[in-house]
Amino acid sequence: MPLIKGGRFVADPWHALSDDEPIPEAPRLIVSYARWLKERDVLALLPAQLGLRLPNDVSAAKLGDDLDRFALIALSFPRFTDGRAYSQARLLRGRLRFTGELRAEGDVLRDQLLFMRRCGFDAFTVSERALFEDWLQAFREFDVFYQPAEDRQISLLRRRLAAARGDFTVA
């Protein structure tokens, strides 16, 4: 499936392992949460960068001290109406301070891309139709936001408060 990262379509440098697949020699591996729990000691010793596919019914807080072991965390959207991964993303970026790649996978829709990015996602696995439609335009449709979010954009309220104080350095 196509991958959007950095505002453009890119080749995916990660190898996603199935739970029963032997561990290959690859520089970047994504494993399921179940496999991580089962084979943590072996996987932690690999020279590869590790990514984790976290189900949306598992709290990101359960990762605890293991969080620093992952360069990527992929969060699942099994249906577009299931928004639990938004909460996981906000928790990972905000409270847990995860700085690695945060990837949205599953039923990712064009209309959700901008909000996903505001929640902290920086990579998106999308359907093939995204290549033919202008999905990248979704990131440019709005540039003023009322709510603070994980993308560190300054909210309209904060801009207005700064202007009322005479502080015009806040853009």
JOSULKA-V886323 format. One record per backbone hydrogen bond with DSSP energy under -1.0 kcal/mol. NH is the residue of the N-H (numbers start at 0). CO is the residue of the C=O. If there is no record, write none. Layout:
BEGIN
nh=(NH;NH)
co=(CO;CO)
END
This chain:
BEGIN
nh=(3;4;9;14;16;25;28;29;30;32;35;36;37;38;42;43;45;48;50;51;52;53;57;61;62;63;65;66;68;69;70;71;72;73;74;76;81;85;87;88;89;90;91;92;93;95;97;100;102;103;104;106;107;111;112;115;116;117;118;119;120;121;122;123;124;125;129;130;132;134;137;138;139;149;155;158;159;160;161;162;163;164;166;167)
co=(123;7;2;27;29;23;48;14;50;52;31;32;33;34;38;39;42;26;28;71;30;73;54;58;59;60;62;63;65;66;49;49;100;51;102;104;78;82;83;84;85;86;87;88;89;90;91;70;72;122;74;76;105;108;109;111;112;113;114;116;115;101;101;3;103;1;126;127;128;132;134;135;136;117;144;154;155;156;157;158;159;160;161;165)
END
